[in-house]
Amino acid sequence: MPQQLTGSTAPTAGPKRAAESATEMVQVVLPNDANPLGFILGGTVMHLIDIAGAIACHRHTRTLLVTAAVDGLQFLHPIKVGDMIILKARVTAAWSTSLEVEVEVFSEETLTGLRRMTSRAYLTFVSIDRDGRRIPIPTLILETEEEKQKAHDADRRRAERLKARKELESRCEQVGR
Ligand SMILES: CC(C)(COP(=O)(O)OP(=O)(O)OC[C@H]1O[C@@H](n2cnc3c(N)ncnc32)[C@H](O)[C@@H]1OP(=O)(O)O)[C@@H](O)C(=O)NCCC(=O)NCCS
């Protein structure tokens, strides 16, 4: 008989805590990921952010997802070949069919253990089925003051994103005419 998933990643349609879907990814930076200066490529970091964020959101929704938006991204420090890149992803808010995830990126020097935050990103994913229809997602249980504050901030970012989307849509319509 196939083994049933249990514990934090078990599928459930009910409300979920952020801790149940929190995800940490660690990877060593290899020469293939780097620019000629020996630092990880920004595009590689963006790819890893998308993956870490998507995993946390999949663990929350247990549905198919598409990326709807990625907020402005900054790279504070380079990460060298041979050092580690660590990504911590945590769902901050879940609405009807969409959810926001915060992804924090750190570098860790292999020889000293020195860890520094290099980026923080917010991504929005939308839950869909195979025909592209939106699927309602579990609500997010907010337990701590920090989680409540993060969800409050996420609401504000969502409003800004939807406004930006509207503006882009109307610009695209004008270009299409
Ligand atoms: C994202 C997408 C599914 C939204 O479809 P849509 O028909 O415009 O959806 P709606 O306007 O009905 O919005 C659906 C949900 O997404 C949210 N949403 C849509 N666009 C958003 C954006 N730019 N930022 C934040 N949230 C967004 C809405 O707020 C809504 O959330 P809610 O149900 O929790 O309230 C659609 O635009 C799409 O498929 N885009 C391409 C996605 C893609 O290819 N990504 C890269 C590869 S995965």
Ligand as a Chemical Component Dictionary entry (heavy atoms), coordinates in Angstrom:
data_LIG
# 
_chem_comp.id                   LIG 
_chem_comp.type                 NON-POLYMER 
_chem_comp.pdbx_formal_charge   0 
_chem_comp.three_letter_code    LIG 
# 
loop_
_chem_comp_atom.comp_id 
_chem_comp_atom.atom_id 
_chem_comp_atom.alt_atom_id 
_chem_comp_atom.type_symbol 
_chem_comp_atom.charge 
_chem_comp_atom.model_Cartn_x 
_chem_comp_atom.model_Cartn_y 
_chem_comp_atom.model_Cartn_z 
_chem_comp_atom.pdbx_ordinal 
LIG C1  C1  C 0 -2.706  35.481 -13.252 1  
LIG C2  C2  C 0 -3.957  35.142 -14.043 2  
LIG C3  C3  C 0 -4.358  33.688 -13.798 3  
LIG C4  C4  C 0 -5.073  36.052 -13.543 4  
LIG O1  O1  O 0 -6.175  35.776 -14.352 5  
LIG P1  P1  P 0 -7.427  36.788 -14.422 6  
LIG O2  O2  O 0 -8.497  36.175 -15.235 7  
LIG O3  O3  O 0 -6.966  38.125 -14.787 8  
LIG O4  O4  O 0 -7.842  36.721 -12.946 9  
LIG P2  P2  P 0 -8.702  37.652 -12.037 10 
LIG O5  O5  O 0 -8.596  39.101 -12.374 11 
LIG O6  O6  O 0 -10.056 37.052 -11.969 12 
LIG O7  O7  O 0 -7.918  37.420 -10.665 13 
LIG C5  C5  C 0 -7.802  36.147 -10.068 14 
LIG C6  C6  C 0 -7.030  36.299 -8.818  15 
LIG O8  O8  O 0 -5.670  36.651 -9.116  16 
LIG C7  C7  C 0 -5.330  37.885 -8.503  17 
LIG N1  N1  N 0 -4.459  38.572 -9.417  18 
LIG C8  C8  C 0 -4.541  38.607 -10.755 19 
LIG N2  N2  N 0 -3.545  39.358 -11.257 20 
LIG C9  C9  C 0 -2.830  39.800 -10.209 21 
LIG C10 C10 C 0 -1.665  40.596 -10.084 22 
LIG N3  N3  N 0 -1.046  41.114 -11.138 23 
LIG N4  N4  N 0 -1.197  40.832 -8.844  24 
LIG C11 C11 C 0 -1.797  40.306 -7.771  25 
LIG N5  N5  N 0 -2.902  39.527 -7.811  26 
LIG C12 C12 C 0 -3.397  39.279 -9.025  27 
LIG C13 C13 C 0 -6.652  38.589 -8.254  28 
LIG O9  O9  O 0 -6.550  39.506 -7.205  29 
LIG C14 C14 C 0 -7.541  37.408 -7.916  30 
LIG O10 O10 O 0 -7.241  37.009 -6.595  31 
LIG P3  P3  P 0 -8.391  36.532 -5.554  32 
LIG O11 O11 O 0 -9.239  35.489 -6.261  33 
LIG O12 O12 O 0 -7.620  35.932 -4.448  34 
LIG O13 O13 O 0 -9.175  37.740 -5.176  35 
LIG C15 C15 C 0 -3.761  35.385 -15.586 36 
LIG O14 O14 O 0 -3.504  36.758 -15.796 37 
LIG C16 C16 C 0 -2.619  34.575 -16.159 38 
LIG O15 O15 O 0 -2.779  33.397 -16.452 39 
LIG N6  N6  N 0 -1.430  35.219 -16.326 40 
LIG C17 C17 C 0 -0.260  34.507 -16.840 41 
LIG C18 C18 C 0 0.400   33.699 -15.741 42 
LIG C19 C19 C 0 1.700   33.123 -16.198 43 
LIG O16 O16 O 0 1.805   32.662 -17.308 44 
LIG N7  N7  N 0 2.711   33.166 -15.307 45 
LIG C20 C20 C 0 4.047   32.769 -15.625 46 
LIG C21 C21 C 0 4.224   31.325 -15.767 47 
LIG S1  S1  S 0 3.540   30.383 -14.455 48 
# 
loop_
_chem_comp_bond.comp_id 
_chem_comp_bond.atom_id_1 
_chem_comp_bond.atom_id_2 
_chem_comp_bond.value_order 
_chem_comp_bond.pdbx_ordinal 
LIG C1  C2  SING 1  
LIG C2  C3  SING 2  
LIG C2  C4  SING 3  
LIG C2  C15 SING 4  
LIG C4  O1  SING 5  
LIG O1  P1  SING 6  
LIG P1  O2  DOUB 7  
LIG P1  O3  SING 8  
LIG P1  O4  SING 9  
LIG O4  P2  SING 10 
LIG P2  O5  DOUB 11 
LIG P2  O6  SING 12 
LIG P2  O7  SING 13 
LIG O7  C5  SING 14 
LIG C5  C6  SING 15 
LIG C6  O8  SING 16 
LIG C6  C14 SING 17 
LIG O8  C7  SING 18 
LIG C7  N1  SING 19 
LIG C7  C13 SING 20 
LIG N1  C8  SING 21 
LIG N1  C12 SING 22 
LIG C8  N2  DOUB 23 
LIG N2  C9  SING 24 
LIG C9  C10 SING 25 
LIG C9  C12 DOUB 26 
LIG C10 N3  SING 27 
LIG C10 N4  DOUB 28 
LIG N4  C11 SING 29 
LIG C11 N5  DOUB 30 
LIG N5  C12 SING 31 
LIG C13 O9  SING 32 
LIG C13 C14 SING 33 
LIG C14 O10 SING 34 
LIG O10 P3  SING 35 
LIG P3  O11 DOUB 36 
LIG P3  O12 SING 37 
LIG P3  O13 SING 38 
LIG C15 O14 SING 39 
LIG C15 C16 SING 40 
LIG C16 O15 DOUB 41 
LIG C16 N6  SING 42 
LIG N6  C17 SING 43 
LIG C17 C18 SING 44 
LIG C18 C19 SING 45 
LIG C19 O16 DOUB 46 
LIG C19 N7  SING 47 
LIG N7  C20 SING 48 
LIG C20 C21 SING 49 
LIG C21 S1  SING 50 
# 
